[in-house]
Amino acid sequence: MKNKLIVLVFKVLVLAFLFADRGMAQQKPVSVIFDADMGPMIDDVAAIATLFALESKGEAKVLATIGSNNYPGAGQVFDVFNTFFGYPNMPIGLPKSGAYVDIKDASKLDILGGWTNRLIRKFPTDLTSNELVPEAVSVYRSILSKQPDHSVTIVTVGFLTNLSNLLASGPDQNSKLTGMELVKLKVKRLVSMAGTFTGPVTDPQGENKEYNLWMDAKASKHVFEDWPTEVIFDGFALGNKVKIGQPIVVNDTIKNNPVKYVFHTKVGKYGVGFSGYDAIAVLVAVRGAAPYLDMVPGHITVEWDGSNGWTTNKNGQFYLKERFGSIEKLVQDINKLMQIEK
């Protein structure tokens, strides 16, 4: 009798595992609009590589890649990665006015962005300038208007310029809804690499002024005070602990890969890697926080100078918090995903 009971329990466990696995396989991919200050920083490259790897595994569906700054060649850089990962016609959008870039000609400075010029020369892109790329808000409105209600996850790993402009936008040929109405109807959540929540940042601009918030502080304040859906924040301190990128550089089986090319120029074969701020946001947007991190409820407070705080007097937002084993698991999974080429 005891043996029969053991066999029965074993069968139940096997069936439960099979059904759970089948359920996971049948889950719909997460629809993502990716918004990044692409170039000159390389953490955006890690994020887009992670996103397309998740798409290749059936976990994500990339709807558009959108730039949040006026960096020279940003459209071409997006197109290089979109094309490499098999989506040469992926929609790209860029802000046409009122956008920020930290250095006017950063493309010539190797310390920040010299890699972009070399990348564009080495890998295929049919774009020749940012002028050929549609305006970001128009792309947002066009994409969102065609999606099922409450289905889109927006991942922003750059400035909040586009999202502020989207909220302020009026009806157009894409939708009769205002930007606020369109976001409320079509967006499920916003995941943002922005802010600092567990201590001051080590930034020359001042304590608690995280880069993505203070570069366009007015837009940051507008978006995070008024955004009508759930917001999840991936803060500076968390990403600063997650060092990624070196495994793909030393993987000799990977050749002619723009991700490896960028990392090699910035990290080198014997480097310790770079901070995975943006890749964490992508991973959480697609897989959720639960496999990796805790979520602390509350609401961000953003000042006019771009500094931020956190309050529990209001809810609807969360920041990601490290737990035991979080960093190691994030590093392992992001590095593994970035080595999936197509």
C-alpha positions in Angstrom: 0.0 0.0 0.0 2.8 2.3 0.9 4.6 1.7 -2.4 1.4 2.3 -4.4 0.9 5.6 -2.5 4.5 6.7 -3.4 3.9 5.8 -7.0 0.6 7.8 -7.1 2.3 10.8 -5.5 5.1 10.6 -8.0 2.6 10.5 -10.9 0.7 13.5 -9.6 3.9 15.5 -9.3 5.0 14.6 -12.8 1.6 15.6 -14.2 1.7 18.8 -12.3 5.1 19.6 -13.6 4.1 18.9 -17.2 1.0 21.0 -17.0 2.9 23.8 -15.4 5.5 23.7 -18.1 2.8 23.6 -20.8 1.1 26.5 -19.2 4.3 28.5 -19.3 4.9 27.7 -22.9 1.3 28.8 -23.8 1.7 32.2 -22.1 1.4 35.0 -24.5 4.6 36.9 -25.1 4.8 40.3 -23.4 4.3 43.1 -25.9 7.1 45.7 -25.4 7.9 49.2 -26.7 11.5 49.9 -25.9 12.5 53.5 -25.2 16.3 54.2 -24.7 18.9 56.9 -24.8 20.8 54.8 -27.3 24.3 56.0 -27.7 26.7 56.9 -26.2 26.2 54.6 -23.2 26.6 50.9 -23.7 24.1 49.7 -21.1 21.4 50.3 -23.7 23.1 47.7 -26.0 22.8 45.1 -23.2 19.2 46.0 -22.8 18.3 45.6 -26.5 20.3 42.4 -26.8 18.4 41.0 -23.7 15.1 42.1 -25.2 15.6 40.4 -28.6 16.9 37.3 -26.9 13.7 37.1 -24.9 11.8 37.5 -28.1 13.7 34.7 -29.7 12.6 32.5 -26.7 8.9 33.4 -27.3 8.7 35.5 -24.1 8.5 38.9 -25.6 7.1 40.7 -28.7 9.0 43.8 -29.6 6.6 46.4 -31.1 9.0 49.4 -31.6 12.5 50.7 -30.6 12.4 54.4 -29.8 15.2 56.8 -28.9 14.8 59.4 -26.1 17.6 61.8 -27.0 19.2 63.7 -29.9 22.3 61.6 -30.1 23.9 61.7 -33.6 23.4 58.3 -35.3 20.9 57.0 -32.7 18.5 55.8 -35.5 21.3 54.0 -37.3 22.4 52.3 -34.1 18.9 51.1 -33.4 18.6 49.8 -37.0 21.9 47.9 -36.7 20.6 45.9 -33.8 17.1 45.5 -35.2 18.5 44.2 -38.5 21.0 41.9 -36.8 18.3 40.3 -34.7 16.1 39.7 -37.8 13.8 42.8 -37.7 15.1 45.2 -40.4 11.6 46.9 -40.6 11.1 47.3 -36.9 9.6 50.7 -36.2 12.0 53.3 -34.9 11.1 56.7 -33.5 13.2 59.7 -32.3 12.2 63.0 -30.7 12.5 65.8 -33.2 12.6 68.8 -30.8 13.1 69.6 -27.1 15.3 66.5 -26.6 18.6 66.3 -24.7 22.0 64.9 -25.3 24.8 65.2 -22.8 27.5 66.1 -25.3 26.8 67.7 -28.6 29.4 65.7 -30.5 29.8 62.7 -28.3 30.1 60.4 -31.3 33.7 61.6 -31.7 34.7 61.0 -28.1 35.8 57.5 -27.4 35.3 57.9 -23.6 31.5 58.0 -24.2 30.4 57.1 -27.7 33.2 56.5 -30.2 31.9 53.0 -30.6 28.7 54.2 -32.4 30.6 55.5 -35.5 32.6 52.2 -35.8 29.4 50.1 -35.3 27.5 51.9 -38.0 30.4 51.5 -40.5 30.9 47.8 -39.7 27.3 46.4 -39.5 24.4 46.8 -42.0 21.9 49.6 -41.8 20.0 51.3 -44.5 19.5 54.5 -42.5 21.8 57.5 -43.3 20.7 60.0 -40.6 18.2 60.7 -37.8 16.2 62.9 -40.2 14.8 59.8 -41.9 13.4 58.4 -38.6 9.7 59.2 -37.7 8.9 61.4 -34.7 8.7 59.4 -31.5 5.3 60.4 -30.3 3.8 59.6 -33.7 5.3 56.1 -33.5 4.0 55.6 -30.0 0.5 56.7 -31.0 0.5 54.6 -34.1 1.7 51.4 -32.3 -0.5 51.8 -29.2 -3.7 52.5 -31.2 -3.4 49.0 -32.9 -2.8 47.0 -29.7 -5.4 45.2 -27.5 -6.5 47.2 -24.4 -4.1 47.0 -21.4 -1.6 44.8 -23.3 1.5 46.9 -23.8 4.5 47.1 -21.5 6.7 50.2 -22.1 10.3 49.9 -21.0 12.1 53.2 -20.7 15.9 53.1 -19.9 16.6 56.7 -20.9 15.1 60.1 -20.5 11.4 60.6 -20.0 11.1 63.2 -22.9 9.0 61.0 -25.2 6.6 59.8 -22.5 6.0 63.3 -21.3 5.2 64.4 -24.9 3.0 61.3 -25.4 0.9 62.1 -22.3 0.5 65.7 -23.5 -0.4 64.8 -27.1 -3.8 65.3 -28.6 -5.9 63.3 -31.0 -4.4 62.6 -34.4 -4.8 60.4 -37.5 -3.9 57.4 -35.4 -6.4 57.8 -32.6 -9.1 60.2 -31.5 -7.9 59.8 -27.9 -5.6 62.1 -26.1 -2.2 60.8 -25.1 -3.3 60.3 -21.5 -6.4 58.4 -22.6 -4.5 56.3 -25.0 -1.9 55.3 -22.4 -4.6 54.5 -19.9 -6.4 52.3 -22.4 -3.6 50.4 -24.1 -0.6 50.3 -21.6 -0.5 47.6 -18.9 2.6 48.9 -17.1 5.7 51.1 -17.4 9.1 49.8 -16.3 11.7 52.5 -15.9 15.4 52.5 -15.2 15.4 55.7 -13.2 15.8 57.1 -9.7 17.6 56.1 -6.6 15.8 54.4 -3.7 18.3 52.8 -1.4 20.9 55.6 -1.0 22.5 58.5 -2.8 24.0 58.1 -6.3 27.7 58.8 -6.8 27.0 61.6 -9.4 28.7 65.0 -9.7 25.3 66.6 -10.2 24.4 66.0 -6.6 22.9 63.6 -4.1 19.9 61.6 -5.3 20.0 63.0 -8.8 20.0 59.9 -11.0 21.0 60.5 -14.7 17.8 59.5 -16.4 15.7 61.7 -14.1 17.7 64.9 -14.1 18.7 65.0 -17.8 15.1 66.1 -18.5 13.8 66.8 -15.0 10.6 68.5 -16.1 9.6 65.5 -18.2 10.5 63.1 -15.4 8.3 65.1 -12.9 5.4 65.2 -15.4 5.5 61.5 -16.2 5.9 60.0 -12.8 3.3 62.3 -11.2 0.7 61.7 -13.9 1.3 58.3 -15.4 -2.0 56.4 -15.3 -0.8 52.8 -15.0 1.5 50.7 -12.8 5.1 51.8 -12.7 8.1 49.7 -11.7 11.4 51.4 -11.0 14.8 49.8 -11.5 17.0 52.1 -9.5 20.6 53.2 -9.8 22.0 51.3 -6.8 20.6 47.9 -7.9 22.0 48.1 -11.5 25.3 49.4 -10.2 25.9 46.0 -8.5 25.1 43.8 -11.6 28.3 43.6 -13.6 27.7 42.0 -17.1 29.2 41.7 -20.5 32.4 39.9 -20.1 31.2 36.3 -21.0 30.1 37.3 -24.5 33.5 39.0 -25.1 35.4 35.8 -24.3 33.0 33.5 -26.2 35.0 32.6 -29.3 32.1 30.8 -30.9 30.3 34.2 -31.3 31.5 36.1 -34.4 30.2 39.1 -36.4 27.9 40.1 -33.5 27.4 43.8 -32.9 26.7 43.3 -29.2 30.0 41.5 -28.8 31.7 44.2 -30.9 30.5 47.0 -28.7 31.4 45.3 -25.5 34.8 44.4 -26.7 35.6 48.0 -27.6 34.4 49.2 -24.2 35.1 46.3 -21.8 37.9 44.4 -23.4 38.7 40.7 -23.0 39.9 41.0 -19.4 37.5 43.6 -18.2 35.2 43.1 -15.2 32.1 44.1 -17.1 29.8 47.1 -16.8 26.7 47.9 -14.8 23.5 46.2 -16.0 21.1 49.0 -15.2 19.0 48.8 -18.4 19.1 45.1 -18.9 17.5 44.5 -15.5 14.6 46.7 -16.5 14.0 44.6 -19.7 14.3 41.3 -17.8 11.7 42.4 -15.2 9.4 43.9 -17.8 9.2 40.5 -19.6 9.6 37.9 -16.8 8.3 39.9 -13.9 10.2 40.8 -10.7 9.3 37.6 -8.8 12.1 35.3 -10.1 14.7 37.9 -9.1 13.7 40.8 -6.8 11.2 42.1 -4.3 8.9 45.0 -5.1 8.4 47.8 -2.6 5.1 49.6 -3.0 4.7 53.4 -2.8 5.2 56.3 -5.1 8.2 58.3 -6.4 8.5 62.0 -5.7 10.4 64.0 -8.3 11.7 67.5 -7.7 12.2 70.2 -10.4 16.0 69.7 -10.2 15.6 65.9 -11.0 16.3 64.6 -7.5 13.8 62.1 -6.2 12.4 60.6 -3.0 9.9 57.9 -2.2 6.6 58.0 -0.3 4.3 55.4 1.1 1.4 57.9 1.3 0.5 57.1 -2.3 0.5 53.8 -4.2 0.5 52.4 -7.7 4.2 52.3 -8.1 7.1 50.0 -7.0 10.8 50.0 -6.8 12.9 46.9 -7.2 14.8 45.7 -4.1 17.6 43.2 -3.9 17.1 40.0 -2.0 19.5 37.2 -1.1 21.0 35.7 -4.4 19.4 38.4 -6.6 22.6 39.9 -8.0 24.2 36.5 -8.9 21.0 35.3 -10.6 20.5 38.6 -12.6 24.2 38.5 -13.7 23.9 34.8 -14.8 20.6 35.2 -16.7 21.4 38.4 -18.4 24.9 37.2 -19.6 23.3 34.0 -20.9 20.5 35.9 -22.8 23.0 38.3 -24.4 24.8 35.3 -25.9 21.7 34.3 -27.9 22.4 35.7 -31.3 19.1 35.2 -33.2 
